[in-house]
Amino acid sequence: MKKALLSGLIISVLILLAGCNTMRGVGQDLENAGEAIQKSTK
């Protein structure tokens, strides 16, 4: 059971990282998410 959960988690992380393509893309995604949060609190 733990192996299946761990495998699912690893696959999810890899899919997310593949969507960003690069670490620069990850930074841009995080920045956009932060801006969206700031806008929603105003």
Summary of the structure (lengths in Angstrom):
residues: 42
radius of gyration: 14.3
end to end distance: 43.3
largest distance: 43.3
contacts: 75
relative contact order: 0.09
helix: 90%
strand: 0%
